Amino acid sequence: LWPRRQEAEKETFTDQHGRSQTALVTLEEYQMLKTDSSGSKGMHIISVSHCWEAEQHPDPFGSQSRRLAEQLQRESKWLGLDMWCFVDFMSLPQHGRTTEEEAFFRKAVASMHVLYAHRSVEKVIIL
């Protein structure tokens, strides 16, 4: 199941070079992407639009997560590409926010439309 942002911050994985990485994109990674002048296509950013199936968790049975994975694997335009996926539950602090998390949440929500309207961001809708 998708973890809340507060738990996702603690998640790590081992990349292809054997380095431990955080499961979330850091501000530093994003800033490096913006300043990368190597000429590569860079990162593909995908905003995921989905309904919440329960008040406490958007996907309590993992069905949306499975459909998202299947859809990303089916889309040939994304095969073999590096992607960052924005899923609100994992990307924004959820209920029980600290004062700092609340300020972060409010700032993010004020700009949320960019993730769904910017022409450089792909959109995926889970039905």
Residue pairs with C-beta under 8 A, 6 or more apart in sequence:
1 57
1 59
1 60
1 62
1 65
2 57
2 58
2 59
2 65
2 87
2 89
2 90
3 11
3 90
4 89
4 90
4 93
4 94
5 24
5 89
5 90
5 91
5 92
5 93
5 94
5 101
6 93
6 94
6 96
6 101
8 23
8 24
8 90
9 22
9 24
11 22
11 23
11 24
12 20
12 21
12 22
12 23
13 20
13 21
13 23
14 20
14 21
15 21
24 90
24 91
25 84
33 42
33 43
36 42
41 81
42 82
43 82
43 83
43 84
44 78
44 81
44 82
44 83
44 84
44 122
45 83
45 84
45 86
45 115
45 120
45 121
45 122
46 72
46 78
46 83
46 84
46 85
46 86
46 121
46 122
46 123
46 124
47 85
47 86
47 115
47 116
47 121
47 122
47 123
47 124
48 68
48 85
48 86
48 87
48 124
48 125
48 126
49 116
49 123
49 124
49 125
49 126
50 58
50 59
50 64
50 68
50 87
50 125
50 126
51 58
51 126
52 58
53 59
53 60
53 61
53 63
53 64
54 60
56 95
57 89
58 64
58 88
58 89
59 65
59 89
64 126
67 126
67 127
68 85
68 87
68 124
68 126
71 124
71 126
72 78
72 83
72 85
72 124
73 79
78 122
85 124
86 115
91 108
92 104
92 105
92 108
92 109
93 101
93 102
93 104
93 105
97 105
114 121
115 121
116 123
